[in-house]
Amino acid sequence: MSGYHKAIYSVDSPYKSFSLSRTVWGFVFLSPLLFIVWQSIPGSFEEVTKIVSVLDAVALKRFANSFLLGVCATVFSVLLAFPVYLFHLYLPVKFRSFLFITSLIPLSYPPFAVASAWMMLAFRIEQGSTGRILWGAHGWLSQWLYSIPGCAVVLALCYWSVVYLFLTLSTGLTKGHVETGQIYLSPVQRFKRIYFPAWKTPLVHASLLVFVLTMKQFEVPSLLQVNSYPLEIYTRFASLMQQGEAMALCLAYLFLLTGLTWYVRRFRLKGFFSTSHDEPVTLPEVSTGRVCMILAFFVLLLSALTPLFTLFSQSGGIAMILSVISEQTNALFNSLLYSLLSALCIVGAGFWLMKDLRDPVILPIVLLFLFIIPAVIVGAGCLELRSWIPGALPAPLAVTSLVFAFLCHFGIVGLYTGERVWQSYGRKQQEYDTLLTMSLYRRFRFLYLPGMYNTIGKAVGFAALLVWGDVGMTILLHPPGGSTLTVEYFNLLHYGAENRTAGIGLLLTGTPFVLLVSVNLICGLRKQRY
Amino acid sequence: MRIPVTSITVLFLALTTVFFLTTGCGSSNTVVIYTSVDQDYAEPVINAFQSGNPEIEVKAIYDSEVTKTTGLYERILHEKRNPQADVFWNNEIIRTVQLKQQDLLAQYQSPSASDIPSEFKDKEGYWTGFSARARVMIINKDIVPETETPSEVPALGSPKYSRRTGMANPQFGTTAGHMAALYTLAGPQRFTLWFSGYIQNGLRILPGNATVRDQVAQGQLAFGLTDTDDAFAAMEENKPVRMAYLGQESDGTFLIPNTVALIKDSPNPELGKKLVDYLLSPEVEEKLAFSRGRQIPVRAGIKRPENLPPNLAEIKAMPVDYEEVAKNLEPCLDTIRQFIQ
């Protein structure tokens, strides 16, 4: 078959042609899940009816808690992101990259480290003399924090950057639109005809992502004493040893995700991760701009600086921090190693898979499902798979199995990145490239890759952050001596050793912060125009 | 000159695969231990064994509070086709008994355990207990006078303890075991009555025993159900708390020994037995007694700090069969779940 016919065939009928990448990744993503499902399938009809009724009052209540948490966190994230986004539009272009990098800082913090920082801060405020007057007698601050709204606010402080990123990178708003609107339309008309249509699509996608990130949260609701759905699934799976019931509970996620994904895919996200060639939009300076500036600083102060300063002050000083760093060098190295290896595999897998696949429908739902279910289930499936390897497992193979588990759990990041990149590169361009007498490797190396470094960097960074904050998978699959900072952090949380805990929390939040700033400086993202 | 990239890549992958599969293989002097004991307590013990046996390499994997110490249990369960661990050292007993019930442990009666009381040993030799903790009430002594100490757990349903008491999540860890023991002792109906009374009385459910300890020490709660190691840790730090062994005038206090067991079909059972022998030695019990956790030796005559009872028999123990408690864990948790939504 000639290169031309191959190209047409793969473009027109992506599901009919054999694809090594789809076959391999079908095995990768589905096998842990299939193992657990196989283990969970009951033997008798009576067990099946029991599973049908597994969504009892307790499970429904916890599902409602997580759903409400997701909705609240999504709404709060949008409310926090908008002033910053508007400030971004008012800001002169040369200062926007600084705002952009600063907005990524809250996203780089593991949410449970942020939650514990707020817990420490609330306690200190209540114990202080002013705090005792305002909050002390009833602990209102703590009572509010240890509730669904409090938990939602903490998660919103972590995830508002997602909304901001989607708005800044993918609205399709152009200078021409804005200037025409300023001249001919009233403010309300401008909002209805220009801004809202431009913001609608990225907001829908960002909201889905924040909602999913919040609904899958296990550690933050546990810390803030909110009984969440992931906790219910974990209880059934690991404490009550009812694997079938736990898997049945996960099906509720599947239905929810199917509905949400079907709805969201109607909104085509344009231009994500691609550098816009239009002139950047700048709104004319009015009093609104100053209000947005104040609100934006407030949001950045709360989300980016407060956790860091709280953990720093709680740790007791530089001496403790240095002591923690020297104690936790091995854990820090392991955290960095797993994060980087897994992130490269996740993004690489997504790129490879999405090169041949067009408009996948089922695959995103499956991967979102693997993303949202508790890590213990995916990890247990990977453990089952791994146990088929005979003999004592060497450490490199144990690390490989851990990376494999992360690939299953966070594969959705690679999928979305790959899909967006290949879409922006253009199907026609890929067809033309296929006609060239170059091997796939050379096409990738000299044609595709040069335009993708920025995107790969962002995707690898996001995937690495997700792996950095994981604890459940690591406990199940790491080799001896392969513990990470997150595991050490939760161990110390149990001791109540506040200074050392805060020191590790600072390391957990500070390391991504330092890496983020360093990488952005090195890659010269300040030169990008927004 | 054309570089044969494909050939080099294939060769590299093949060599890497061989390296991955062979590194570490054939090392018969390695023993792997899974332990849910806090790393700060377990590591010195393991290092001491290593120092005394330099020809043996010990690799340890620790559990974490965030998975409520079920992480290693899950690991052993899902590795049953090809176990990687030789020894399981648990900081409680119920999960060890459940592993035995799932036929994942190997029988081994260590000679080091000959002087351990029989109530802390499995009759069939699958596990052995040592260095116990007890379930206790931690009390803020600035808020609560000496005369107001609850004598037993069911008393927590009384109005005078309303909204002043906390407990770790009873679906996990030692609290789950304690509740299962009460369930076994009292029966399902009485237990349901008690537990619903606690919840209606405003019992606060907290993430863990350490949180209970902290909230009592800070005065946010007056009473808390926790373990002796957490209570001792607070007293060592001069927090304004005292401790009371519940049930001394009625059903007794629930004792939670550390347990150690050999994993069935493990890679190195002979080395595993050596490690088990060491863990069950009086030397280790003494080490754990003097650790921050103040674990109570099950043997009499072991040197211990002054604030530990000179003999565990001085604490009236709850008369429960741990096998029965393990079997009742699931129905007990099902009951509890109805009340903590």
Interface residues (C-beta under 8 A of the other chain):
Chain A: A57 V58 K61 R62 F123 Q127 G139 S142 E219 S222 L223 Q225 N227 Y234 T235 A238 S239 L240 M241 V376 G379 A380 L383 E384 R386 S387 W388 I389 P390 G391 A392 L393 P394 A395 P396 L397 T400 Y441 V471 G472 I475 L476 H478 P479 P480 G481 S483 V487 F490 N491 L493 H494 Y495 G496
Chain B: V5 F19 F20 L21 T22 T23 G24 C25 S27 T30 V32 D38 Q39 D40 K59 A60 I61 Y62 D63 S64 E65 V66 T67 K68 T70 G71 L72 Y73 E74 R75 H78 E79 K80 R81 N82 Q84 Q98 Q171 F172 A176 I205 L206 P207 G208 N209 A210 T211 R213 D214 Q218 Q220 A233 P267 E330 L333 D334 R337 Q338 I340 Q341
